[in-house]
Amino acid sequence: GVRFGASGIPQSLIDDLEARVYLTLAAPWFYKTATRRAGLVIDLRQT
């Protein structure tokens, strides 16, 4: 579900959790964090 955002999560699960808005908002951020932790993203911004 993380790779495809909220669209990758089965609709029945979202409906049962009654958390559609939260999952829709959280999935892209969770994916970004997961890929960074896995070392799949190189951040080119200078800090």
PDB file of N, CA, C and O in Angstrom:
ATOM      1  N   GLY A   1       0.799  -1.195   0.000  1.00  0.00           N
ATOM      2  CA  GLY A   1       0.000   0.000   0.000  1.00  0.00           C
ATOM      3  C   GLY A   1       0.837   1.252   0.000  1.00  0.00           C
ATOM      4  O   GLY A   1       0.393   2.289  -0.492  1.00  0.00           O
ATOM      5  N   VAL A   2       2.041   1.183   0.540  1.00  0.00           N
ATOM      6  CA  VAL A   2       2.850   2.389   0.647  1.00  0.00           C
ATOM      7  C   VAL A   2       3.335   2.851  -0.710  1.00  0.00           C
ATOM      8  O   VAL A   2       3.296   4.046  -1.000  1.00  0.00           O
ATOM      9  N   ARG A   3       3.784   1.952  -1.532  1.00  0.00           N
ATOM     10  CA  ARG A   3       4.342   2.329  -2.828  1.00  0.00           C
ATOM     11  C   ARG A   3       3.318   3.031  -3.709  1.00  0.00           C
ATOM     12  O   ARG A   3       3.666   3.952  -4.448  1.00  0.00           O
ATOM     13  N   PHE A   4       2.077   2.613  -3.639  1.00  0.00           N
ATOM     14  CA  PHE A   4       1.050   3.177  -4.500  1.00  0.00           C
ATOM     15  C   PHE A   4       0.170   4.186  -3.779  1.00  0.00           C
ATOM     16  O   PHE A   4      -0.858   4.605  -4.311  1.00  0.00           O
ATOM     17  N   GLY A   5       0.561   4.575  -2.583  1.00  0.00           N
ATOM     18  CA  GLY A   5      -0.246   5.525  -1.819  1.00  0.00           C
ATOM     19  C   GLY A   5      -1.535   4.895  -1.341  1.00  0.00           C
ATOM     20  O   GLY A   5      -1.631   3.675  -1.208  1.00  0.00           O
ATOM     21  N   ALA A   6      -2.512   5.719  -1.087  1.00  0.00           N
ATOM     22  CA  ALA A   6      -3.788   5.228  -0.564  1.00  0.00           C
ATOM     23  C   ALA A   6      -4.497   4.336  -1.572  1.00  0.00           C
ATOM     24  O   ALA A   6      -5.304   3.492  -1.183  1.00  0.00           O
ATOM     25  N   SER A   7      -4.211   4.507  -2.858  1.00  0.00           N
ATOM     26  CA  SER A   7      -4.881   3.689  -3.873  1.00  0.00           C
ATOM     27  C   SER A   7      -4.444   2.226  -3.806  1.00  0.00           C
ATOM     28  O   SER A   7      -5.137   1.351  -4.324  1.00  0.00           O
ATOM     29  N   GLY A   8      -3.305   1.955  -3.175  1.00  0.00           N
ATOM     30  CA  GLY A   8      -2.829   0.587  -3.043  1.00  0.00           C
ATOM     31  C   GLY A   8      -3.399  -0.151  -1.851  1.00  0.00           C
ATOM     32  O   GLY A   8      -3.169  -1.350  -1.694  1.00  0.00           O
ATOM     33  N   ILE A   9      -4.142   0.554  -1.007  1.00  0.00           N
ATOM     34  CA  ILE A   9      -4.749  -0.059   0.173  1.00  0.00           C
ATOM     35  C   ILE A   9      -6.148  -0.535  -0.195  1.00  0.00           C
ATOM     36  O   ILE A   9      -6.915   0.228  -0.783  1.00  0.00           O
ATOM     37  N   PRO A  10      -6.500  -1.772   0.132  1.00  0.00           N
ATOM     38  CA  PRO A  10      -7.835  -2.272  -0.212  1.00  0.00           C
ATOM     39  C   PRO A  10      -8.940  -1.374   0.349  1.00  0.00           C
ATOM     40  O   PRO A  10      -8.895  -0.974   1.512  1.00  0.00           O
ATOM     41  N   GLN A  11      -9.918  -1.066  -0.480  1.00  0.00           N
ATOM     42  CA  GLN A  11     -11.005  -0.166  -0.089  1.00  0.00           C
ATOM     43  C   GLN A  11     -11.746  -0.667   1.141  1.00  0.00           C
ATOM     44  O   GLN A  11     -12.131   0.128   1.998  1.00  0.00           O
ATOM     45  N   SER A  12     -11.949  -1.974   1.236  1.00  0.00           N
ATOM     46  CA  SER A  12     -12.671  -2.523   2.391  1.00  0.00           C
ATOM     47  C   SER A  12     -11.927  -2.244   3.695  1.00  0.00           C
ATOM     48  O   SER A  12     -12.551  -1.987   4.725  1.00  0.00           O
ATOM     49  N   LEU A  13     -10.597  -2.294   3.651  1.00  0.00           N
ATOM     50  CA  LEU A  13      -9.807  -2.001   4.849  1.00  0.00           C
ATOM     51  C   LEU A  13      -9.967  -0.540   5.251  1.00  0.00           C
ATOM     52  O   LEU A  13     -10.134  -0.230   6.430  1.00  0.00           O
ATOM     53  N   ILE A  14      -9.917   0.351   4.273  1.00  0.00           N
ATOM     54  CA  ILE A  14     -10.086   1.780   4.558  1.00  0.00           C
ATOM     55  C   ILE A  14     -11.464   2.039   5.143  1.00  0.00           C
ATOM     56  O   ILE A  14     -11.595   2.775   6.122  1.00  0.00           O
ATOM     57  N   ASP A  15     -12.488   1.443   4.555  1.00  0.00           N
ATOM     58  CA  ASP A  15     -13.854   1.642   5.041  1.00  0.00           C
ATOM     59  C   ASP A  15     -14.032   1.088   6.452  1.00  0.00           C
ATOM     60  O   ASP A  15     -14.689   1.708   7.289  1.00  0.00           O
ATOM     61  N   ASP A  16     -13.447  -0.078   6.714  1.00  0.00           N
ATOM     62  CA  ASP A  16     -13.567  -0.678   8.046  1.00  0.00           C
ATOM     63  C   ASP A  16     -12.860   0.161   9.105  1.00  0.00           C
ATOM     64  O   ASP A  16     -13.315   0.240  10.246  1.00  0.00           O
ATOM     65  N   LEU A  17     -11.766   0.777   8.733  1.00  0.00           N
ATOM     66  CA  LEU A  17     -11.031   1.608   9.688  1.00  0.00           C
ATOM     67  C   LEU A  17     -11.647   2.994   9.844  1.00  0.00           C
ATOM     68  O   LEU A  17     -11.335   3.711  10.795  1.00  0.00           O
ATOM     69  N   GLU A  18     -12.514   3.370   8.922  1.00  0.00           N
ATOM     70  CA  GLU A  18     -13.122   4.697   8.898  1.00  0.00           C
ATOM     71  C   GLU A  18     -12.044   5.777   8.976  1.00  0.00           C
ATOM     72  O   GLU A  18     -12.182   6.762   9.702  1.00  0.00           O
ATOM     73  N   ALA A  19     -10.982   5.575   8.222  1.00  0.00           N
ATOM     74  CA  ALA A  19      -9.842   6.479   8.292  1.00  0.00           C
ATOM     75  C   ALA A  19      -9.366   6.909   6.912  1.00  0.00           C
ATOM     76  O   ALA A  19      -8.176   7.163   6.725  1.00  0.00           O
ATOM     77  N   ARG A  20     -10.249   6.994   5.966  1.00  0.00           N
ATOM     78  CA  ARG A  20      -9.864   7.302   4.593  1.00  0.00           C
ATOM     79  C   ARG A  20      -9.050   8.591   4.497  1.00  0.00           C
ATOM     80  O   ARG A  20      -8.011   8.611   3.836  1.00  0.00           O
ATOM     81  N   VAL A  21      -9.494   9.651   5.133  1.00  0.00           N
ATOM     82  CA  VAL A  21      -8.799  10.936   5.036  1.00  0.00           C
ATOM     83  C   VAL A  21      -7.390  10.829   5.589  1.00  0.00           C
ATOM     84  O   VAL A  21      -6.441  11.335   4.991  1.00  0.00           O
ATOM     85  N   TYR A  22      -7.254  10.171   6.731  1.00  0.00           N
ATOM     86  CA  TYR A  22      -5.942  10.063   7.354  1.00  0.00           C
ATOM     87  C   TYR A  22      -4.991   9.216   6.516  1.00  0.00           C
ATOM     88  O   TYR A  22      -3.820   9.563   6.367  1.00  0.00           O
ATOM     89  N   LEU A  23      -5.482   8.119   5.974  1.00  0.00           N
ATOM     90  CA  LEU A  23      -4.640   7.269   5.135  1.00  0.00           C
ATOM     91  C   LEU A  23      -4.242   7.975   3.850  1.00  0.00           C
ATOM     92  O   LEU A  23      -3.105   7.856   3.392  1.00  0.00           O
ATOM     93  N   THR A  24      -5.180   8.708   3.272  1.00  0.00           N
ATOM     94  CA  THR A  24      -4.895   9.429   2.036  1.00  0.00           C
ATOM     95  C   THR A  24      -3.815  10.478   2.257  1.00  0.00           C
ATOM     96  O   THR A  24      -2.954  10.678   1.400  1.00  0.00           O
ATOM     97  N   LEU A  25      -3.856  11.138   3.388  1.00  0.00           N
ATOM     98  CA  LEU A  25      -2.861  12.165   3.686  1.00  0.00           C
ATOM     99  C   LEU A  25      -1.525  11.570   4.111  1.00  0.00           C
ATOM    100  O   LEU A  25      -0.474  12.117   3.778  1.00  0.00           O
ATOM    101  N   ALA A  26      -1.550  10.467   4.836  1.00  0.00           N
ATOM    102  CA  ALA A  26      -0.333   9.906   5.407  1.00  0.00           C
ATOM    103  C   ALA A  26       0.458   9.041   4.435  1.00  0.00           C
ATOM    104  O   ALA A  26       1.682   8.974   4.548  1.00  0.00           O
ATOM    105  N   ALA A  27      -0.185   8.384   3.495  1.00  0.00           N
ATOM    106  CA  ALA A  27       0.500   7.423   2.622  1.00  0.00           C
ATOM    107  C   ALA A  27       1.670   8.028   1.845  1.00  0.00           C
ATOM    108  O   ALA A  27       2.737   7.415   1.824  1.00  0.00           O
ATOM    109  N   PRO A  28       1.534   9.196   1.204  1.00  0.00           N
ATOM    110  CA  PRO A  28       2.681   9.744   0.467  1.00  0.00           C
ATOM    111  C   PRO A  28       3.866  10.075   1.377  1.00  0.00           C
ATOM    112  O   PRO A  28       5.014   9.846   0.998  1.00  0.00           O
ATOM    113  N   TRP A  29       3.605  10.604   2.554  1.00  0.00           N
ATOM    114  CA  TRP A  29       4.683  10.941   3.485  1.00  0.00           C
ATOM    115  C   TRP A  29       5.335   9.684   4.025  1.00  0.00           C
ATOM    116  O   TRP A  29       6.552   9.641   4.205  1.00  0.00           O
ATOM    117  N   PHE A  30       4.536   8.660   4.283  1.00  0.00           N
ATOM    118  CA  PHE A  30       5.084   7.405   4.772  1.00  0.00           C
ATOM    119  C   PHE A  30       5.980   6.768   3.711  1.00  0.00           C
ATOM    120  O   PHE A  30       7.048   6.243   4.027  1.00  0.00           O
ATOM    121  N   TYR A  31       5.544   6.816   2.461  1.00  0.00           N
ATOM    122  CA  TYR A  31       6.345   6.258   1.367  1.00  0.00           C
ATOM    123  C   TYR A  31       7.678   6.989   1.250  1.00  0.00           C
ATOM    124  O   TYR A  31       8.725   6.361   1.097  1.00  0.00           O
ATOM    125  N   LYS A  32       7.635   8.310   1.321  1.00  0.00           N
ATOM    126  CA  LYS A  32       8.861   9.104   1.214  1.00  0.00           C
ATOM    127  C   LYS A  32       9.826   8.748   2.346  1.00  0.00           C
ATOM    128  O   LYS A  32      11.023   8.581   2.112  1.00  0.00           O
ATOM    129  N   THR A  33       9.313   8.635   3.556  1.00  0.00           N
ATOM    130  CA  THR A  33      10.150   8.284   4.704  1.00  0.00           C
ATOM    131  C   THR A  33      10.714   6.875   4.562  1.00  0.00           C
ATOM    132  O   THR A  33      11.890   6.647   4.845  1.00  0.00           O
ATOM    133  N   ALA A  34       9.893   5.939   4.130  1.00  0.00           N
ATOM    134  CA  ALA A  34      10.341   4.550   3.977  1.00  0.00           C
ATOM    135  C   ALA A  34      11.434   4.428   2.925  1.00  0.00           C
ATOM    136  O   ALA A  34      12.396   3.685   3.122  1.00  0.00           O
ATOM    137  N   THR A  35      11.306   5.140   1.815  1.00  0.00           N
ATOM    138  CA  THR A  35      12.335   5.052   0.777  1.00  0.00           C
ATOM    139  C   THR A  35      13.630   5.710   1.227  1.00  0.00           C
ATOM    140  O   THR A  35      14.714   5.232   0.892  1.00  0.00           O
ATOM    141  N   ARG A  36      13.534   6.782   1.968  1.00  0.00           N
ATOM    142  CA  ARG A  36      14.753   7.423   2.486  1.00  0.00           C
ATOM    143  C   ARG A  36      15.470   6.511   3.468  1.00  0.00           C
ATOM    144  O   ARG A  36      16.693   6.378   3.419  1.00  0.00           O
ATOM    145  N   ARG A  37      14.715   5.884   4.354  1.00  0.00           N
ATOM    146  CA  ARG A  37      15.330   4.987   5.340  1.00  0.00           C
ATOM    147  C   ARG A  37      15.948   3.766   4.670  1.00  0.00           C
ATOM    148  O   ARG A  37      16.942   3.224   5.154  1.00  0.00           O
ATOM    149  N   ALA A  38      15.370   3.340   3.573  1.00  0.00           N
ATOM    150  CA  ALA A  38      15.893   2.173   2.860  1.00  0.00           C
ATOM    151  C   ALA A  38      17.098   2.536   1.994  1.00  0.00           C
ATOM    152  O   ALA A  38      17.746   1.653   1.431  1.00  0.00           O
ATOM    153  N   GLY A  39      17.400   3.830   1.886  1.00  0.00           N
ATOM    154  CA  GLY A  39      18.538   4.265   1.092  1.00  0.00           C
ATOM    155  C   GLY A  39      18.249   4.320  -0.392  1.00  0.00           C
ATOM    156  O   GLY A  39      19.175   4.274  -1.202  1.00  0.00           O
ATOM    157  N   LEU A  40      16.979   4.417  -0.768  1.00  0.00           N
ATOM    158  CA  LEU A  40      16.611   4.431  -2.179  1.00  0.00           C
ATOM    159  C   LEU A  40      16.517   5.844  -2.746  1.00  0.00           C
ATOM    160  O   LEU A  40      16.273   6.021  -3.940  1.00  0.00           O
ATOM    161  N   VAL A  41      16.711   6.853  -1.893  1.00  0.00           N
ATOM    162  CA  VAL A  41      16.591   8.244  -2.322  1.00  0.00           C
ATOM    163  C   VAL A  41      17.866   8.975  -1.949  1.00  0.00           C
ATOM    164  O   VAL A  41      18.384   8.816  -0.843  1.00  0.00           O
ATOM    165  N   ILE A  42      18.363   9.764  -2.862  1.00  0.00           N
ATOM    166  CA  ILE A  42      19.513  10.615  -2.580  1.00  0.00           C
ATOM    167  C   ILE A  42      19.013  12.050  -2.554  1.00  0.00           C
ATOM    168  O   ILE A  42      18.513  12.558  -3.558  1.00  0.00           O
ATOM    169  N   ASP A  43      19.149  12.703  -1.406  1.00  0.00           N
ATOM    170  CA  ASP A  43      18.692  14.082  -1.255  1.00  0.00           C
ATOM    171  C   ASP A  43      19.783  15.013  -1.763  1.00  0.00           C
ATOM    172  O   ASP A  43      20.882  15.040  -1.209  1.00  0.00           O
ATOM    173  N   LEU A  44      19.492  15.775  -2.813  1.00  0.00           N
ATOM    174  CA  LEU A  44      20.476  16.658  -3.427  1.00  0.00           C
ATOM    175  C   LEU A  44      20.432  18.075  -2.873  1.00  0.00           C
ATOM    176  O   LEU A  44      21.242  18.917  -3.262  1.00  0.00           O
ATOM    177  N   ARG A  45      19.504  18.343  -1.979  1.00  0.00           N
ATOM    178  CA  ARG A  45      19.432  19.679  -1.382  1.00  0.00           C
ATOM    179  C   ARG A  45      20.600  19.886  -0.437  1.00  0.00           C
ATOM    180  O   ARG A  45      21.003  18.970   0.281  1.00  0.00           O
ATOM    181  N   GLN A  46      21.137  21.086  -0.442  1.00  0.00           N
ATOM    182  CA  GLN A  46      22.223  21.414   0.478  1.00  0.00           C
ATOM    183  C   GLN A  46      21.626  21.944   1.770  1.00  0.00           C
ATOM    184  O   GLN A  46      20.736  22.794   1.754  1.00  0.00           O
ATOM    185  N   THR A  47      22.121  21.438   2.883  1.00  0.00           N
ATOM    186  CA  THR A  47      21.617  21.913   4.172  1.00  0.00           C
ATOM    187  C   THR A  47      22.707  22.563   4.966  1.00  0.00           C
ATOM    188  O   THR A  47      22.467  23.024   6.082  1.00  0.00           O
TER     189      THR A  47
END
